[in-house]
């Protein structure tokens, strides 16, 4: 099995967007990073950017 490094992404968002993200993450019992990853993965799948969900095995 090949190991893929985790990439770092840094960006700025408005405080109210961060608050909404924190609320969503809390409701899902996820970290902020994990919540963003799930949201991005879902959007990509819906828009055809990624044809299949990325499994845990593919990420490690």
C-alpha positions in Angstrom: 0.0 0.0 0.0 1.4 3.4 -0.9 1.2 6.2 1.6 -0.1 9.6 0.5 1.0 12.7 2.5 -1.7 14.9 3.9 -1.8 18.3 2.3 -2.2 21.6 4.2 -4.6 24.2 3.0 -4.8 27.7 4.6 -7.4 30.3 3.8 -9.4 33.1 5.3 -13.2 33.2 5.7 -15.7 35.6 7.3 -16.3 35.0 11.0 -20.0 34.2 10.4 -19.0 31.5 7.8 -16.6 30.0 10.3 -19.3 30.0 13.0 -21.6 28.2 10.7 -18.9 25.6 9.9 -18.2 25.2 13.6 -21.9 24.6 14.2 -22.1 22.0 11.4 -19.0 20.2 12.7 -20.4 20.1 16.2 -23.7 18.7 15.0 -21.9 16.0 13.1 -19.4 15.4 15.9 -16.5 16.2 13.6 -13.4 18.4 13.6 -13.5 21.5 11.4 -11.0 19.9 9.0 -13.0 16.7 8.7 -16.2 18.6 8.2 -14.6 20.6 5.4 -13.3 17.4 3.8 -16.7 15.8 3.9 -18.4 18.9 2.5 -15.9 19.2 -0.3 -16.0 15.5 -1.1 -19.8 15.6 -1.3 -19.8 18.6 -3.5 -17.2 17.1 -5.9 -19.3 13.9 -6.1 -22.5 15.8 -6.9 -20.8 18.0 -9.5 -19.0 15.1 -11.2 -15.5 16.2 -10.2 -15.1 12.8 -8.4 -17.0 9.9 -9.7 -16.8 7.8 -6.5 -16.5 8.7 -2.8 -12.9 8.6 -1.6 -12.5 5.8 0.8 -10.3 5.8 3.9 -8.0 3.2 2.2 -7.4 5.6 -0.8 -6.5 8.5 1.5 -4.0 6.7 3.6 
